[in-house]
């Protein structure tokens, strides 16, 4: 057997440095701003949730939880659709990151089989996001079905004399 294998299309030719996609500082700053905005939104939602959960009526709390589940479902499904579109760009271009893609740090460009493998992992992530989104949409219905089967019993107010 000889060791004279043809290089695969995802490998750099011998003697050449790997192609690196440099990050754009302006894009990195924009992503940092988005990350701060998401963190502020998450903290605000957490504080609202803590306020909402303190309601005396269990049904009001339950319906607020339903609203949160539906909102989370829409968000997860939208991110899954975006992720599938991103994977399609990887497959169409035959490279990762695809042309015009943002990178937050200097990233080695993958081509051929390595890029397709990365695209398959992106598809797996999209499937997981979609499953979580569908589960978040289904969760209120499963809770509601349990509630109908066994209604929530509000505790009776017992006076000081029993």
Secondary structure in CASP SS format (residue, H / E / C, confidence):
PFRMAT SS
TARGET T0000
AUTHOR 0000-0000-0000
METHOD secondary structure of the structure
MODEL  1
X C 1.00
X C 1.00
X C 1.00
X C 1.00
X C 1.00
X C 1.00
X C 1.00
X C 1.00
X C 1.00
X C 1.00
X C 1.00
X C 1.00
X C 1.00
X C 1.00
X C 1.00
X C 1.00
X C 1.00
X C 1.00
X C 1.00
X E 1.00
X E 1.00
X C 1.00
X C 1.00
X C 1.00
X H 1.00
X H 1.00
X H 1.00
X H 1.00
X H 1.00
X H 1.00
X H 1.00
X H 1.00
X H 1.00
X H 1.00
X H 1.00
X H 1.00
X H 1.00
X H 1.00
X H 1.00
X H 1.00
X H 1.00
X H 1.00
X H 1.00
X H 1.00
X H 1.00
X H 1.00
X H 1.00
X H 1.00
X H 1.00
X H 1.00
X H 1.00
X H 1.00
X C 1.00
X C 1.00
X C 1.00
X C 1.00
X C 1.00
X H 1.00
X H 1.00
X H 1.00
X H 1.00
X H 1.00
X H 1.00
X H 1.00
X H 1.00
X H 1.00
X H 1.00
X H 1.00
X H 1.00
X H 1.00
X H 1.00
X H 1.00
X H 1.00
X H 1.00
X H 1.00
X H 1.00
X H 1.00
X H 1.00
X H 1.00
X H 1.00
X H 1.00
X H 1.00
X H 1.00
X H 1.00
X H 1.00
X H 1.00
X H 1.00
X H 1.00
X H 1.00
X H 1.00
X H 1.00
X H 1.00
X H 1.00
X C 1.00
X E 1.00
X E 1.00
X C 1.00
X C 1.00
X C 1.00
X C 1.00
X C 1.00
X C 1.00
X C 1.00
X C 1.00
X C 1.00
X C 1.00
X E 1.00
X E 1.00
X C 1.00
X E 1.00
X E 1.00
X C 1.00
X H 1.00
X H 1.00
X H 1.00
X H 1.00
X H 1.00
X H 1.00
X H 1.00
X H 1.00
X H 1.00
X H 1.00
X H 1.00
X H 1.00
X H 1.00
X H 1.00
X H 1.00
X H 1.00
X H 1.00
X H 1.00
X H 1.00
X H 1.00
X H 1.00
X H 1.00
X H 1.00
X H 1.00
X H 1.00
X H 1.00
X H 1.00
X H 1.00
X H 1.00
X H 1.00
X H 1.00
X H 1.00
X H 1.00
X H 1.00
X H 1.00
X H 1.00
X H 1.00
X C 1.00
X C 1.00
X C 1.00
X C 1.00
X C 1.00
X C 1.00
X C 1.00
X C 1.00
X C 1.00
X C 1.00
X C 1.00
X C 1.00
X C 1.00
END
